[in-house]
Amino acid sequence: DSDADPAVRRLDDWDAAELRSLADEYDTPAYVIDLDRIRQNYRRIAAAFDAAFDDPTVMFAVKAHSGRAVMEALLDEGAPMECAAAGEVFRALRAGADPDEIQYTGVNPPDDDLDYVVGVWEDAPEMTLNVGAEDSVERLAERGFDGRLCLRVNPGIAAGHHEKVKTGAHPKFGIPYDAVPDVVERVRAEYEMDVVGLHAHAGSGMLDEDMDAHAEYVGKMGDLAREVGDLDFLDIGGGFGVPYRDDEDPLDIDAVAERTREALGELDATLKLEPGRYLLADAGCLLATVNTIKDTPETTVVGIDASMTTLIRPAMYGAYHGIRNLTNPDAPVEPLTVGGPVCESSDTFCRDRPLPRPERGDTVAIGHTGAYGYAMASQFHSQPRPVEIALEGGEARVARRRETFDDLVRLEE
Ligand code: LLP
């Protein structure tokens, strides 16, 4: 039912009265995460790839949001957890994942991470470990690993919303494309492990304009998988984007799945993918309160109680996030510069953006914070991390409590 599952959800689609009452009840800054929307997003992308492929696996890239409530909802939908660090494996297990539902992808994995994941694998022989360097295979063997191995490939093709999130051509990630057949041959000859899959990830935040690069990338990975042969799966990573701006269009995910199939060609292995942003971005928003308004000769500065420590994406990637005044939506529009309480100029959510001029005490919502929002929050500037409120079945509950000043000093000896 397309009405029940709009393929795009804009910041304006959130219920203002409901968000205002959440801000009143739980105080701000507050992350809101809508678990029902996450489930819708999962079902939509899973259905699209199910229609195009035989038995594909749509995992969840845990790095986008490693909170328990989110993982529980996605595990309930049947999504395996794609974990990029031992800590993510730990959290996925704690959220109820069966180790067999976990795929570990280590990038330059530290010894302690390998010790931990091999320890988990010892009791769960179906767990797949994925590494992107020949010496990491060696390091797994030293730990007695002889299970299901996936090799990460550097496909030499990248895409995404910003240079900093394009991984497909960056040397840090994966075995260089042309070297992969020889590496697979050596691993098969010299180690007990089963090379069951190849993996790559082009980058994050792809929209329509990236789909040619996506098709080229998928085609290249298909060619490599056919050359290597005898694989259970090909994992093409994540990266599917969501429009953060009102004038951007959503991906037609059915068409994307179909194009992926055409680009891939015939393959005697199943397809895996591991979206993060696509599942979560539009399922979250961040509530904040206007603390101060200052007219300057250049602009009007609006100070809110969320900052770059709450949501770092604007500071880090210049990322656009919509801002909506929930209290005074019809106030006269002026160019506003919205920032937080942190002493650096990167702590700015927008510069001279036409928005309704708020009053002190107004509640604002910042859009598309479900992915890489709370997950990248920090305590810099001694800002306790905010509360996170989960919405599910028409009910709101605290998924993570707000940190206190005591939490800031808790680990100090
Ligand atoms: N798989 C691998 C191996 C990845 O490295 C990533 C993301 C994903 C899957 C999920 O990508 P997604 O479907 O979410 O695009 N902090 C940045 C995004 C970094 C993404 C890193 N890798 C941001 O806020 O834009």
Residues whose N, C-alpha, C, O or C-beta is under 5 A from the ligand:
A	BS01	LLP	A61 A64 V165 H201 G203 S204 G205 G237 G238 G239 F240 E274 P275 G276 R277 Y278 R313 Y372
